[in-house]
Amino acid sequence: TVANAVATGGNGGYAHGSGTAAAGGAASLSSASAVGGTAATASVSQTGGLGGRGYNGSTGGAGGNSTLTNGASGSTTGGTLALHQTAAGGAGGGGYSGNDAGGNGGSGTSNLTFNDVTANSGTSADVTAYSRGYAGHGGYGRGTGAGGTGGTGTATLSVTGAKAVYAQTARALGGAGGASGGTGNGGAGGNASATATAISTTTGANYVYGGAKVYGGTGGTANGTSGSGGAGGNATGASATATEASASGAHAYAYAKEAGGGGGTGVGAGRSGGAGGTATGTTASATGKSALLDAVEFGGAGGSGNAGASGGAGASTSLT
């Protein structure tokens, strides 16, 4: 059995002159539920609308936000259950003539909590799920206008099952900063964070996996004659937990990874590449008959400098 739901917010209207284009429509409340004997898959995807374009000195509209909470659910009778959930923010509107600033990207927030043990009378042998929060990128800046800032990406995932549980993965991406032309600066990349929790009540030998992956958005590039690159977005937290406290075998595995966004390229004397985004707050915890864990962190690379611009600073990172 397969159930799918897809929703997209409407696009914002254009603006001319000194105003601001309309924001894209928000997306929310999508859902899908699948019920099957041996296998069932429920998938939900929603995207915020695009921000409106800016013309003749106006600012592009902001991308629509997308927030999705517990949209995917389902059940099987001792079979395989898969739950998929993605929330994507809309892109900010770009500038198309004159000195137009780009609009900011919309946020993408996906939160999925599912407990197969309490929600269903018959539990599944295998529960697999992912939750993805992808932010929208900033709009293009034209003339003296700067690129828009990327949106914020957030994903949470908590899955409980009676046997094998795979929370793979909570994945969050910050939106890329908008590029710029002329003498405007690139927009900053958006921040991101994610949390994943996998719990099994098994007393047997079943595998449990919890994974969280977080990537800050890349800074926008300055493509004109003079402008600084946007800073990379920060990865502000990746937490992964895998627990099967009563298991008699197999293993629990937790994996958490973060990477700050790279800075955008700068151009022209007196300008610079964007600084790399930081990565902080990476944690992994595993409990079981056998337990494995990995925690990985990368600071973002600084942006390069062209035509006399200096390079941006890379970000340091520390895991303790």
Backbone bond lengths (Angstrom), bond angles and torsions (degrees), N, CA, C in turn:
res aa  C-N    CA-C-N  psi(-1)  N-CA   C-N-CA  omega(-1)  CA-C   N-CA-C  phi
1 T - - - 1.461 - - 1.516 109.43 -
2 V 1.337 116.73 132.60 1.462 122.10 179.29 1.525 109.17 -129.22
3 A 1.335 116.18 131.39 1.465 121.36 175.75 1.524 108.42 -127.28
4 N 1.347 115.81 131.00 1.462 121.22 -178.51 1.526 110.42 -127.60
5 A 1.332 116.09 143.95 1.463 121.68 173.64 1.522 108.27 -138.29
6 V 1.340 116.07 132.98 1.467 121.90 -179.33 1.527 108.24 -133.91
7 A 1.341 117.06 133.96 1.464 121.29 179.01 1.524 109.30 -141.74
8 T 1.350 116.14 143.52 1.462 122.06 178.83 1.522 109.78 -138.31
9 G 1.345 115.98 130.92 1.457 119.95 176.04 1.517 111.32 -71.13
10 G 1.317 116.89 156.93 1.464 121.91 179.42 1.524 112.19 -73.18
11 N 1.324 115.46 155.62 1.458 120.71 179.47 1.525 111.67 -80.94
12 G 1.345 115.50 147.41 1.455 120.19 177.48 1.519 112.51 -75.44
13 G 1.323 116.49 156.69 1.458 121.94 -179.98 1.522 112.88 -80.82
14 Y 1.341 115.67 161.68 1.462 122.50 -179.57 1.531 111.32 -71.92
15 A 1.343 114.55 161.89 1.464 121.00 171.76 1.527 108.96 -133.78
16 H 1.346 116.27 142.93 1.465 122.31 177.29 1.528 108.61 -124.38
17 G 1.353 115.97 139.37 1.458 119.36 178.33 1.514 111.79 92.18
18 S 1.324 117.15 -137.34 1.469 120.74 -171.73 1.523 113.86 -94.19
19 G 1.294 118.97 4.42 1.460 120.85 -175.88 1.517 113.33 -86.18
20 T 1.316 114.87 -169.70 1.456 122.92 177.95 1.518 109.21 -121.67
21 A 1.315 116.41 132.26 1.458 120.52 179.30 1.525 110.02 -64.52
22 A 1.310 115.90 159.16 1.457 121.11 -178.61 1.526 111.31 -70.94
23 A 1.313 114.94 148.12 1.462 121.26 177.45 1.525 110.41 -74.01
24 G 1.327 115.05 153.19 1.454 119.49 172.18 1.510 111.15 -68.45
25 G 1.315 116.07 154.76 1.462 120.37 -179.80 1.514 112.28 -71.89
26 A 1.328 115.65 144.19 1.465 121.16 177.47 1.522 109.99 -74.85
27 A 1.329 115.39 153.72 1.460 121.58 176.35 1.525 108.81 -121.20
28 S 1.354 116.68 133.38 1.459 120.40 -179.46 1.522 109.92 -162.51
29 L 1.329 115.95 168.14 1.473 124.86 170.07 1.525 114.72 71.19
30 S 1.345 119.09 16.25 1.460 120.66 175.62 1.528 110.03 -73.05
31 S 1.345 117.17 150.49 1.456 119.84 178.96 1.522 110.83 -156.78
32 A 1.356 114.76 154.34 1.459 121.78 174.00 1.519 107.90 -150.68
33 S 1.332 116.87 139.63 1.457 121.71 178.46 1.526 108.96 -133.20
34 A 1.342 116.82 132.73 1.455 121.70 -178.48 1.523 109.92 -122.65
35 V 1.340 116.89 133.39 1.457 122.85 178.12 1.517 108.55 -124.80
36 G 1.339 116.49 124.52 1.459 120.21 -179.49 1.508 111.24 -146.59
37 G 1.330 116.60 167.34 1.449 121.04 178.41 1.517 111.44 -80.08
38 T 1.335 116.78 -65.50 1.461 120.74 -177.77 1.523 113.48 -96.41
39 A 1.343 118.18 -21.50 1.464 120.11 -178.54 1.523 110.02 -157.34
40 A 1.333 115.15 143.06 1.464 120.92 176.55 1.525 108.55 -152.07
41 T 1.346 115.69 140.09 1.461 121.83 179.13 1.518 109.24 -133.33
42 A 1.331 116.38 126.75 1.466 122.34 175.01 1.521 108.49 -118.69
43 S 1.343 116.08 125.30 1.467 121.98 -177.70 1.514 110.22 -127.51
44 V 1.331 116.12 131.79 1.463 121.75 179.10 1.524 108.07 -130.42
45 S 1.332 115.57 131.43 1.465 120.89 178.55 1.521 109.13 -138.92
46 Q 1.314 116.21 130.82 1.461 118.89 176.94 1.519 110.08 -142.09
47 T 1.353 114.81 148.81 1.458 121.65 -173.74 1.521 109.74 -136.23
48 G 1.317 116.36 133.51 1.462 120.36 174.48 1.518 111.18 -68.88
49 G 1.306 116.59 155.40 1.460 121.36 -179.53 1.521 112.89 -72.63
50 L 1.328 115.80 159.31 1.459 121.76 178.78 1.533 110.34 -75.39
51 G 1.338 115.94 141.97 1.455 119.41 172.71 1.526 110.86 -68.78
52 G 1.310 116.27 150.47 1.465 120.67 -178.85 1.524 112.75 -70.20
53 R 1.316 116.70 155.40 1.461 122.44 179.25 1.532 111.13 -75.66
54 G 1.354 113.51 150.50 1.459 119.31 174.87 1.519 111.00 -108.92
55 Y 1.351 116.09 139.15 1.461 121.83 179.88 1.536 110.06 -131.02
56 N 1.336 115.04 144.58 1.469 121.63 170.02 1.530 113.72 56.59
57 G 1.337 116.91 49.26 1.453 120.74 175.09 1.515 115.66 94.90
58 S 1.302 118.70 4.67 1.469 120.73 179.45 1.534 110.40 -91.92
59 T 1.321 116.11 176.23 1.460 122.83 179.46 1.516 109.49 -110.68
60 G 1.335 115.99 136.62 1.457 119.08 177.32 1.517 111.87 -63.07
61 G 1.307 116.09 152.00 1.457 120.93 -179.91 1.517 112.39 -75.62
62 A 1.314 116.05 154.91 1.468 121.31 177.61 1.523 110.60 -71.38
63 G 1.324 116.18 145.30 1.450 119.87 172.88 1.510 111.37 -68.02
64 G 1.307 116.65 150.39 1.458 120.79 -179.94 1.520 112.02 -72.11
65 N 1.327 116.37 142.07 1.460 121.13 175.95 1.527 110.74 -77.25
66 S 1.319 115.79 151.79 1.460 121.44 176.81 1.524 108.93 -130.35
67 T 1.331 116.10 119.59 1.461 121.41 -179.81 1.518 109.16 -126.25
68 L 1.323 116.32 124.04 1.461 121.97 -175.67 1.524 108.71 -129.96
69 T 1.331 115.82 120.64 1.467 120.73 -176.79 1.524 109.86 -126.46
70 N 1.317 116.01 117.07 1.471 123.03 176.11 1.527 111.71 51.88
71 G 1.323 114.94 47.34 1.463 119.65 -179.34 1.515 114.03 -80.70
72 A 1.332 118.35 -25.38 1.463 121.86 -176.71 1.515 110.44 -107.65
73 S 1.332 116.48 133.85 1.456 121.48 177.90 1.519 108.72 -152.85
74 G 1.334 116.31 169.82 1.458 118.94 178.42 1.510 112.00 171.20
75 S 1.346 115.04 -175.29 1.457 120.89 179.49 1.518 110.40 -159.10
76 T 1.335 116.11 154.85 1.456 122.92 169.43 1.526 107.73 -138.45
77 T 1.332 115.86 171.75 1.457 120.85 174.87 1.520 107.51 -107.77
78 G 1.335 115.06 86.11 1.453 120.15 179.84 1.515 114.68 72.53
79 G 1.330 117.68 19.13 1.456 121.64 -177.18 1.518 113.19 -107.76
80 T 1.328 114.79 -151.33 1.461 122.52 -178.13 1.523 109.70 -109.13
81 L 1.322 116.22 123.19 1.459 122.48 -179.45 1.522 109.19 -114.72
82 A 1.333 116.25 128.87 1.471 121.39 178.99 1.525 109.76 -123.87
83 L 1.320 116.17 129.80 1.464 122.57 179.92 1.524 108.78 -122.99
84 H 1.340 116.48 125.90 1.462 122.09 -176.42 1.529 109.60 -127.50
85 Q 1.307 116.24 130.18 1.464 120.09 -177.26 1.527 110.45 -142.09
86 T 1.343 115.90 126.98 1.470 121.31 -179.42 1.520 110.06 -135.99
87 A 1.337 116.14 128.30 1.462 122.33 174.01 1.527 108.06 -120.39
88 A 1.324 117.02 123.64 1.466 122.14 -177.71 1.524 109.93 -121.90
89 G 1.323 116.70 129.80 1.462 120.66 175.40 1.524 110.81 -76.03
90 G 1.308 116.06 153.15 1.453 121.37 177.91 1.524 111.82 -77.93
91 A 1.316 116.19 153.21 1.463 121.31 178.19 1.522 110.91 -75.39
92 G 1.333 115.92 145.74 1.459 119.80 174.21 1.519 111.35 -69.72
93 G 1.308 115.93 150.11 1.460 120.72 179.96 1.518 111.83 -72.35
94 G 1.321 116.67 144.01 1.458 121.91 -178.38 1.519 112.38 -95.26
95 G 1.339 114.48 163.68 1.455 120.94 174.02 1.521 110.15 -88.11
96 Y 1.324 117.21 141.49 1.465 119.98 -173.68 1.518 114.03 -123.58
97 S 1.319 119.62 -13.27 1.462 120.65 174.76 1.523 108.41 -163.18
98 G 1.337 117.32 148.22 1.457 120.24 -179.53 1.510 111.54 77.82
99 N 1.331 115.93 -151.94 1.460 122.75 -179.07 1.524 109.15 -103.71
100 D 1.305 115.64 83.63 1.461 121.49 -171.65 1.526 111.02 -112.05
101 A 1.316 117.43 127.92 1.460 121.82 174.48 1.522 110.13 -84.38
102 G 1.335 116.04 146.01 1.453 120.00 177.21 1.515 112.08 -77.24
103 G 1.308 116.90 150.27 1.457 121.59 176.32 1.523 111.23 -79.51
104 N 1.317 116.09 158.07 1.466 121.24 179.44 1.526 111.49 -78.14
105 G 1.330 115.41 147.72 1.455 119.65 177.13 1.517 112.12 -72.41
106 G 1.326 116.61 152.99 1.456 121.75 178.12 1.522 111.68 -81.47
107 S 1.310 116.43 156.52 1.465 121.42 178.39 1.524 110.56 -79.90
108 G 1.332 114.94 151.37 1.459 121.58 173.62 1.521 108.88 -123.16
109 T 1.339 117.39 115.33 1.465 122.11 -174.81 1.519 109.74 -127.75
110 S 1.326 116.29 117.32 1.463 121.67 179.28 1.516 109.46 -122.70
111 N 1.336 116.04 120.41 1.466 122.23 179.35 1.527 108.86 -124.31
112 L 1.325 116.42 118.67 1.464 120.19 -178.89 1.525 109.97 -130.62
113 T 1.338 115.37 119.19 1.458 122.77 174.28 1.521 108.21 -122.83
114 F 1.340 116.91 125.96 1.463 120.24 -177.98 1.517 109.46 -143.93
115 N 1.343 115.91 130.22 1.460 122.47 178.52 1.526 108.14 -122.87
116 D 1.315 116.21 102.56 1.460 121.34 -177.16 1.520 111.63 -68.96
117 V 1.315 117.09 -25.67 1.464 121.55 -177.20 1.524 110.98 -71.03
118 T 1.333 116.57 -42.42 1.468 119.78 -177.84 1.529 113.15 -92.93
119 A 1.326 117.87 -22.99 1.464 119.80 -175.15 1.517 113.17 -82.64
120 N 1.344 117.40 -26.72 1.459 120.45 -172.47 1.523 111.52 -129.11
121 S 1.341 115.71 145.39 1.466 120.25 179.00 1.518 111.53 -72.98
122 G 1.327 117.40 -30.97 1.463 122.60 175.54 1.514 109.35 -113.77
123 T 1.324 117.17 123.47 1.456 119.65 -175.29 1.527 111.49 -90.85
124 S 1.337 115.01 160.50 1.456 122.14 179.08 1.522 110.78 -89.97
125 A 1.331 115.73 151.00 1.459 120.51 176.04 1.523 111.47 -75.73
126 D 1.324 115.80 -22.04 1.466 121.03 -175.03 1.525 108.07 -148.73
127 V 1.320 117.08 120.79 1.465 122.05 175.71 1.525 108.20 -118.11
128 T 1.326 116.35 120.54 1.463 123.01 179.38 1.518 108.58 -122.32
129 A 1.330 117.34 135.57 1.465 119.21 -177.58 1.517 110.69 -149.46
130 Y 1.335 115.04 151.75 1.461 119.53 166.69 1.520 110.14 -137.12
131 S 1.340 113.70 155.68 1.462 122.61 177.53 1.518 107.32 -135.92
132 R 1.338 116.96 124.12 1.462 121.47 -174.15 1.523 110.72 -127.19
133 G 1.335 115.03 126.03 1.461 121.26 175.74 1.521 109.55 -116.89
134 Y 1.334 116.24 106.32 1.460 122.83 -176.24 1.534 109.45 -113.27
135 A 1.328 116.16 118.87 1.461 119.94 -178.67 1.529 111.16 -83.73
136 G 1.331 115.83 156.18 1.455 121.59 177.66 1.524 111.95 -80.21
137 H 1.327 116.09 152.44 1.463 120.13 179.17 1.528 110.93 -83.83
138 G 1.329 114.75 157.34 1.458 120.04 177.22 1.521 111.23 -73.23
139 G 1.323 115.51 155.09 1.455 120.96 -179.54 1.526 112.70 -79.24
140 Y 1.307 115.57 160.66 1.462 123.40 -178.51 1.533 110.87 -73.57
141 G 1.367 115.72 133.94 1.456 120.87 175.69 1.521 110.28 -98.15
142 R 1.321 116.68 138.12 1.464 120.70 -176.64 1.533 110.11 -121.67
143 G 1.344 116.72 148.49 1.456 120.82 -179.13 1.518 110.38 67.68
144 T 1.333 116.54 -122.66 1.467 120.16 176.07 1.520 112.37 -88.31
145 G 1.299 117.96 -2.37 1.464 121.62 -177.28 1.521 112.51 -75.81
146 A 1.325 115.89 140.48 1.467 121.79 178.34 1.527 110.86 -85.30
147 G 1.324 115.50 156.15 1.457 119.86 172.33 1.514 111.07 -68.30
148 G 1.310 116.72 152.63 1.461 121.36 179.94 1.524 111.93 -75.22
149 T 1.320 115.53 158.25 1.468 122.21 178.54 1.526 110.24 -79.98
150 G 1.340 116.07 139.23 1.457 119.84 175.78 1.509 111.69 -67.72
151 G 1.322 116.80 151.86 1.460 121.59 179.83 1.517 112.51 -76.92
152 T 1.322 115.32 174.68 1.465 123.10 -178.82 1.520 110.68 -97.33
153 G 1.342 116.09 131.14 1.458 121.43 177.90 1.513 111.89 -105.10
154 T 1.337 116.93 132.70 1.465 121.62 -179.04 1.527 109.48 -139.26
155 A 1.326 116.29 134.03 1.465 120.63 176.65 1.516 109.80 -139.35
156 T 1.331 116.69 133.30 1.454 121.83 171.25 1.520 108.68 -128.84
157 L 1.340 115.69 146.25 1.458 121.41 -177.81 1.523 108.73 -147.92
158 S 1.310 116.37 124.54 1.464 121.38 176.90 1.523 108.34 -136.06
159 V 1.322 116.68 117.44 1.463 121.90 -175.01 1.522 109.43 -128.82
160 T 1.341 115.62 129.93 1.463 121.97 175.49 1.520 109.28 -122.03
161 G 1.331 116.42 133.28 1.452 121.16 179.11 1.512 111.80 -141.80
162 A 1.350 115.58 172.11 1.459 120.79 -177.27 1.519 112.70 -88.71
163 K 1.346 116.63 -21.02 1.460 119.41 -178.69 1.528 108.87 -132.90
164 A 1.332 118.54 -116.52 1.463 120.74 -178.65 1.529 110.42 -74.39
165 V 1.330 115.79 135.34 1.460 121.47 179.89 1.528 108.56 -134.34
166 Y 1.322 115.34 127.80 1.460 121.04 179.33 1.531 109.34 -127.26
167 A 1.319 115.94 99.46 1.471 120.97 174.99 1.535 106.83 -91.62
168 Q 1.352 114.81 82.75 1.461 119.72 -169.89 1.526 110.93 -134.47
169 T 1.246 115.30 99.07 1.453 130.29 -1.73 1.533 109.31 -139.01
170 A 1.362 114.73 170.33 1.457 119.02 162.88 1.526 106.11 -85.79
171 R 1.310 116.43 115.50 1.468 121.60 -173.68 1.528 109.09 -126.86
172 A 1.338 115.97 125.57 1.465 120.80 -178.49 1.521 110.00 -127.35
173 L 1.333 115.20 134.03 1.458 121.97 178.53 1.526 109.35 -124.36
174 G 1.331 117.22 124.95 1.458 119.89 170.09 1.517 109.57 -73.64
175 G 1.306 116.92 148.70 1.459 120.99 -179.84 1.523 111.85 -72.40
176 A 1.307 116.58 146.00 1.460 120.67 176.46 1.526 110.30 -69.97
177 G 1.330 116.09 144.47 1.459 119.63 174.00 1.525 110.51 -69.92
178 G 1.311 116.17 149.53 1.454 120.49 -179.97 1.521 111.81 -72.29
179 A 1.306 116.61 142.35 1.457 121.60 175.04 1.528 109.82 -74.46
180 S 1.319 115.59 168.78 1.458 119.93 179.31 1.522 110.33 -138.13
181 G 1.333 115.14 154.25 1.450 121.67 173.31 1.525 108.76 -119.09
182 G 1.294 118.14 174.24 1.456 119.87 179.43 1.509 111.46 69.83
183 T 1.342 116.15 -124.97 1.473 121.03 -178.72 1.522 112.51 -116.82
184 G 1.278 118.81 13.79 1.465 121.99 178.83 1.514 111.89 -82.01
185 N 1.318 115.70 159.32 1.460 122.05 177.46 1.532 111.04 -89.62
186 G 1.329 115.15 153.73 1.450 119.36 172.61 1.517 111.22 -69.69
187 G 1.314 117.11 152.43 1.460 121.49 179.21 1.514 111.87 -79.53
188 A 1.314 116.34 154.93 1.466 121.90 178.13 1.523 110.59 -74.18
189 G 1.347 115.53 145.21 1.453 119.86 173.08 1.517 111.14 -71.16
190 G 1.313 116.33 156.24 1.454 121.48 -178.80 1.521 112.45 -86.23
191 N 1.328 116.14 156.56 1.459 122.77 178.10 1.530 111.14 -83.19
192 A 1.343 115.33 165.64 1.461 119.56 -179.66 1.522 110.25 -153.06
193 S 1.348 115.88 153.66 1.462 122.16 176.18 1.525 109.47 -155.21
194 A 1.348 115.72 154.94 1.464 119.85 -179.05 1.520 110.87 -154.27
195 T 1.355 115.34 151.08 1.456 122.80 177.42 1.522 109.10 -137.84
196 A 1.334 116.72 132.18 1.470 121.37 177.43 1.509 110.25 -129.12
197 T 1.351 116.37 134.79 1.461 122.23 177.80 1.522 109.16 -134.27
198 A 1.335 116.04 125.49 1.463 122.10 176.85 1.519 108.92 -121.34
199 I 1.347 116.22 126.79 1.465 121.14 -178.06 1.528 109.04 -131.84
200 S 1.326 115.93 132.46 1.459 120.71 172.98 1.524 109.45 -122.95
201 T 1.336 115.38 138.71 1.466 120.96 176.81 1.521 111.50 -92.34
202 T 1.309 118.08 10.59 1.459 122.52 -174.70 1.524 112.82 -59.47
203 T 1.360 114.90 147.61 1.463 121.24 167.55 1.529 109.92 -109.70
204 G 1.327 115.61 4.39 1.452 121.49 179.29 1.515 112.12 -100.52
205 A 1.334 115.42 -156.75 1.465 121.98 -178.89 1.523 108.86 -107.82
206 N 1.330 115.95 84.45 1.459 122.53 -179.52 1.519 109.84 -124.53
207 Y 1.323 115.55 145.36 1.458 120.58 -179.34 1.529 111.69 -84.77
208 V 1.334 114.12 145.58 1.464 121.28 176.72 1.527 107.96 -132.92
209 Y 1.335 115.85 132.83 1.470 120.42 -179.08 1.522 109.39 -135.39
210 G 1.336 115.28 133.31 1.462 121.38 171.80 1.516 109.37 -127.02
211 G 1.334 117.69 124.51 1.458 121.16 -177.08 1.516 112.49 -131.51
212 A 1.324 116.91 137.71 1.468 122.90 176.99 1.526 108.44 -132.72
213 K 1.326 116.56 128.90 1.458 121.78 179.43 1.526 109.22 -131.03
214 V 1.338 115.41 131.48 1.462 121.30 -173.04 1.528 109.47 -133.66
215 Y 1.343 115.92 132.83 1.455 121.36 -179.98 1.536 109.87 -134.95
216 G 1.338 116.32 120.17 1.452 119.73 172.92 1.515 110.69 -68.08
217 G 1.325 116.15 151.10 1.460 120.38 -179.39 1.530 111.67 -72.42
218 T 1.311 116.96 147.88 1.463 121.13 176.66 1.527 110.73 -73.41
219 G 1.329 116.18 145.86 1.455 120.15 176.71 1.518 111.76 -72.23
220 G 1.311 116.13 151.17 1.454 121.37 -179.24 1.524 112.09 -72.86
221 T 1.317 116.25 146.86 1.463 123.29 -179.61 1.518 111.37 -90.15
222 A 1.331 116.24 139.28 1.459 121.51 172.72 1.531 108.02 -87.22
223 N 1.310 116.46 112.75 1.462 121.46 -173.67 1.521 114.09 -101.09
224 G 1.349 117.45 -3.25 1.463 119.92 -174.49 1.513 112.59 -91.15
225 T 1.332 115.77 -143.79 1.461 121.35 -177.91 1.522 112.50 -90.68
226 S 1.328 117.96 -23.54 1.461 121.63 -178.56 1.519 109.73 -160.03
227 G 1.325 116.18 123.17 1.460 120.09 178.69 1.508 110.75 175.82
228 S 1.317 117.42 149.90 1.457 122.69 177.60 1.523 110.58 -91.68
229 G 1.319 114.96 147.21 1.458 119.37 176.06 1.515 111.40 -73.04
230 G 1.293 116.18 152.95 1.460 120.70 177.81 1.517 111.74 -75.10
231 A 1.322 116.70 150.04 1.461 121.84 176.54 1.524 110.39 -69.36
232 G 1.340 115.75 146.65 1.454 119.48 173.67 1.515 111.43 -69.98
233 G 1.310 115.98 149.58 1.461 120.26 178.38 1.519 111.61 -74.04
234 N 1.318 115.88 154.49 1.464 121.85 -178.52 1.531 111.50 -89.72
235 A 1.328 115.37 140.73 1.460 121.62 168.72 1.526 106.18 -92.27
236 T 1.322 116.68 108.70 1.467 120.68 -166.08 1.525 114.51 -99.38
237 G 1.311 118.15 3.36 1.457 119.32 176.01 1.514 112.33 162.36
238 A 1.342 117.06 127.61 1.465 123.20 171.49 1.517 107.29 -131.49
239 S 1.319 116.83 118.32 1.454 122.05 -177.39 1.525 109.58 -125.20
240 A 1.337 116.99 126.53 1.463 121.80 179.53 1.523 109.88 -128.25
241 T 1.340 115.76 133.76 1.465 121.65 179.78 1.521 109.27 -135.43
242 A 1.329 116.41 133.25 1.467 122.19 175.50 1.524 107.93 -129.70
243 T 1.347 117.02 126.01 1.463 120.55 -173.52 1.524 111.06 -137.85
244 E 1.332 116.92 127.92 1.470 123.92 167.69 1.527 107.11 -144.00
245 A 1.311 115.09 78.50 1.461 122.32 -168.90 1.529 113.61 -65.52
246 S 1.339 117.64 -24.36 1.474 120.31 -176.08 1.519 113.48 -108.81
247 A 1.333 117.77 10.52 1.465 121.57 -176.49 1.522 111.27 -67.44
248 S 1.355 115.77 147.24 1.463 121.06 178.42 1.521 112.20 -100.31
249 G 1.327 116.86 -6.12 1.458 120.26 -179.48 1.510 110.88 -167.80
250 A 1.367 115.61 -165.85 1.467 123.13 -175.67 1.532 109.44 59.91
251 H 1.354 117.40 -156.20 1.463 117.52 179.54 1.522 111.60 -152.40
252 A 1.338 113.43 160.12 1.466 122.62 172.89 1.526 107.68 -104.52
253 Y 1.335 116.07 132.74 1.464 120.46 -175.92 1.521 109.28 -131.79
254 A 1.349 115.61 126.56 1.468 121.86 177.46 1.527 109.01 -118.67
255 Y 1.339 115.55 133.66 1.464 121.18 -178.36 1.526 109.35 -134.23
256 A 1.339 115.82 124.04 1.464 120.95 179.10 1.526 108.71 -129.06
257 K 1.315 115.66 132.83 1.466 120.91 -178.70 1.516 109.80 -139.27
258 E 1.346 115.68 139.19 1.458 121.94 175.46 1.524 110.28 -135.92
259 A 1.329 115.89 146.82 1.459 121.46 173.54 1.523 109.03 -144.73
260 G 1.329 116.35 125.44 1.459 119.79 173.87 1.523 110.34 -70.08
261 G 1.304 116.08 152.47 1.458 120.78 -179.99 1.519 112.06 -73.51
262 G 1.324 116.22 147.91 1.454 120.57 176.37 1.519 111.81 -75.03
263 G 1.328 116.20 146.44 1.459 120.26 176.75 1.514 111.56 -72.62
264 G 1.322 116.38 152.54 1.456 121.67 179.31 1.525 111.99 -79.83
265 T 1.319 116.31 160.49 1.459 122.41 -179.99 1.526 111.35 -75.67
266 G 1.347 116.35 135.58 1.458 121.82 174.63 1.520 110.64 -103.85
267 V 1.343 116.37 162.48 1.462 120.64 -178.40 1.529 110.03 -144.11
268 G 1.336 116.23 138.20 1.464 121.03 173.97 1.519 113.16 99.42
269 A 1.323 115.44 149.09 1.467 121.56 179.13 1.523 110.77 -59.55
270 G 1.346 115.31 139.39 1.458 120.62 -179.58 1.516 114.17 82.33
271 R 1.314 117.10 -3.87 1.467 120.99 178.54 1.529 109.19 -107.33
272 S 1.331 117.16 174.79 1.462 119.55 -176.82 1.517 111.18 -150.37
273 G 1.330 114.81 159.69 1.451 119.82 168.49 1.517 110.22 -69.80
274 G 1.304 116.52 156.95 1.455 120.56 -179.62 1.517 112.53 -73.74
275 A 1.309 116.47 150.09 1.462 121.38 176.28 1.526 110.78 -70.09
276 G 1.327 116.31 146.98 1.457 120.14 175.41 1.511 111.73 -70.41
277 G 1.312 116.67 149.28 1.463 121.37 179.26 1.517 112.03 -77.50
278 T 1.313 116.16 150.07 1.461 121.72 -179.85 1.528 111.26 -83.23
279 A 1.333 115.71 160.77 1.458 122.69 173.48 1.523 107.57 -130.30
280 T 1.327 116.96 120.95 1.463 121.51 -176.44 1.523 110.35 -141.73
281 G 1.321 115.80 156.28 1.455 120.89 170.84 1.515 115.30 77.02
282 T 1.347 118.27 33.00 1.460 121.21 177.69 1.524 110.01 -85.58
283 T 1.342 117.44 124.60 1.463 121.54 -179.89 1.523 110.15 -139.05
284 A 1.332 115.85 146.32 1.465 121.89 175.95 1.521 108.72 -140.61
285 S 1.349 116.50 138.83 1.458 121.61 -178.14 1.526 109.19 -143.78
286 A 1.343 116.93 133.04 1.463 121.26 -179.91 1.518 110.35 -136.41
287 T 1.366 116.16 139.29 1.459 122.22 179.57 1.520 108.45 -136.12
288 G 1.337 117.45 127.60 1.449 121.43 178.33 1.507 111.53 177.50
289 K 1.343 116.48 -176.66 1.462 120.91 174.85 1.520 109.65 -56.22
290 S 1.323 114.87 -40.66 1.463 122.59 171.03 1.521 107.02 -132.19
291 A 1.323 116.68 136.03 1.466 120.00 -175.01 1.527 110.49 -130.79
292 L 1.337 114.93 135.09 1.451 122.26 177.24 1.524 108.69 -128.89
293 L 1.328 116.68 147.60 1.459 118.75 175.61 1.523 110.73 -153.75
294 D 1.325 114.56 151.24 1.460 122.97 175.45 1.519 108.87 -138.07
295 A 1.332 116.23 137.08 1.464 122.37 173.18 1.526 107.30 -131.29
296 V 1.333 115.56 123.70 1.465 121.63 -172.43 1.523 108.93 -130.38
297 E 1.334 116.56 137.35 1.463 120.75 -176.82 1.533 110.11 -141.49
298 F 1.342 116.11 134.80 1.467 121.99 176.93 1.528 109.89 -131.10
299 G 1.334 116.14 128.89 1.456 119.40 169.73 1.519 110.45 -76.57
300 G 1.312 116.67 151.60 1.461 121.46 -178.66 1.522 112.22 -74.71
301 A 1.326 116.24 147.37 1.465 121.98 176.97 1.527 110.53 -75.29
302 G 1.319 116.14 143.89 1.456 119.90 173.50 1.519 111.26 -71.29
303 G 1.318 116.39 150.40 1.455 121.18 179.53 1.520 111.94 -74.47
304 S 1.304 116.85 149.92 1.460 121.47 178.66 1.528 110.58 -77.22
305 G 1.337 115.09 161.92 1.460 121.04 177.25 1.520 110.28 -117.96
306 N 1.311 116.63 132.32 1.459 122.50 179.28 1.522 111.05 -117.04
307 A 1.328 115.84 153.05 1.472 122.72 173.60 1.528 112.30 53.15
308 G 1.333 117.13 46.20 1.458 121.74 176.70 1.507 115.61 95.47
309 A 1.325 119.17 -7.54 1.470 121.67 177.29 1.521 109.91 -76.57
310 S 1.312 117.09 147.20 1.464 121.54 176.62 1.524 110.25 -84.18
311 G 1.323 115.79 156.43 1.462 120.63 178.34 1.515 111.28 -75.36
312 G 1.303 116.50 154.00 1.454 121.72 177.59 1.513 111.69 -84.18
313 A 1.312 116.98 157.50 1.471 122.41 -178.99 1.519 110.85 -78.18
314 G 1.331 116.75 135.63 1.453 121.03 170.87 1.512 110.32 -76.10
315 A 1.306 116.67 155.54 1.470 121.37 -178.45 1.514 111.14 -92.48
316 S 1.312 117.20 137.50 1.466 121.77 173.61 1.522 109.47 -84.85
317 T 1.327 115.70 164.57 1.454 119.60 178.29 1.522 108.88 -149.35
318 S 1.332 116.35 156.29 1.451 120.70 -178.67 1.518 109.83 -148.09
319 L 1.342 116.02 126.45 1.461 122.18 176.67 1.523 108.52 -108.87
320 T 1.334 116.72 128.26 1.457 120.11 178.89 1.518 110.02 -131.42
